[in-house]
Amino acid sequence: MLTPALDRQVVKKRTKTFANGDKEESYEYENIVNDPELLALNRLQLCDEAIYKRQLLVSTMEQMIQCMDDYLKAEAGATGQDGQRFSMAY
């Protein structure tokens, strides 16, 4: 996926002078998008693909849950003298 380039630009510069003569400068920055058309295209593509990305996430989570269930079954069904040696047998 292409990403639009962002530039940081100084918007405001503030100088604060204290009673003892010290000066403190603070800057305010703003992000500026170089290519707003590309940003709009990326937004549109992400919205179009949201359903598929959600389904991919859900199926991955289901596989992860199944894997964890299999691991717990294997640990619960461990048999033998040496628990470590047969810990994944069910």
C-alpha positions in Angstrom: 0.0 0.0 0.0 1.3 3.4 -0.8 1.3 6.0 1.9 1.0 9.7 1.4 4.1 11.7 2.5 3.6 14.0 5.5 5.7 17.0 6.2 6.0 18.7 9.6 5.8 22.5 9.4 6.2 25.1 12.1 2.9 26.9 12.6 3.7 29.1 15.6 6.8 30.1 17.5 6.4 31.5 21.0 9.1 33.2 23.1 8.6 33.5 26.8 10.9 35.9 28.7 11.3 35.3 32.5 12.0 37.9 35.1 15.6 36.9 35.4 16.2 37.4 31.7 16.1 33.8 30.5 14.2 33.1 27.4 12.2 29.9 26.5 11.1 29.1 23.0 8.3 26.8 22.2 7.2 25.6 18.7 3.9 24.4 17.4 4.0 22.0 14.5 1.4 20.7 12.1 1.4 17.7 9.7 0.8 18.6 6.1 -0.2 16.0 3.6 1.7 16.3 0.3 -0.7 14.3 -1.8 -4.4 14.6 -0.6 -5.6 12.6 -3.6 -3.5 9.6 -2.6 -4.8 9.9 0.9 -8.4 9.8 -0.3 -7.6 6.8 -2.6 -6.1 4.9 0.4 -9.1 5.7 2.5 -11.4 4.4 -0.2 -9.5 1.2 -0.7 -9.4 0.5 3.1 -13.1 1.0 3.3 -13.7 -1.3 0.3 -11.5 -4.0 1.8 -12.7 -3.7 5.4 -15.1 -6.6 5.1 -12.4 -8.9 3.8 -9.9 -7.8 6.4 -12.4 -8.3 9.2 -13.1 -11.9 7.9 -9.4 -12.6 7.8 -9.0 -11.4 11.4 -12.0 -13.5 12.6 -10.7 -16.7 10.9 -7.2 -16.1 12.3 -8.7 -15.7 15.8 -10.7 -18.9 15.4 -7.6 -20.8 14.4 -5.7 -19.4 17.4 -8.5 -20.5 19.7 -8.6 -24.0 18.2 -4.8 -24.3 18.6 -5.1 -23.2 22.3 -7.9 -25.7 22.9 -5.8 -28.5 21.3 -2.9 -27.6 23.6 -5.1 -27.7 26.7 -6.5 -31.1 25.6 -3.0 -32.4 25.2 -1.9 -31.1 28.6 -5.0 -32.5 30.3 -4.6 -35.9 28.6 -0.9 -36.3 29.5 -0.1 -39.8 30.6 3.0 -41.8 31.5 5.6 -41.8 34.2 7.5 -38.8 32.8 5.0 -36.0 32.5 7.4 -33.9 30.4 8.0 -36.7 27.9 4.3 -37.5 27.2 2.9 -34.0 27.8 1.5 -33.6 24.3 -0.1 -37.0 23.9 -3.9 -37.2 23.8 
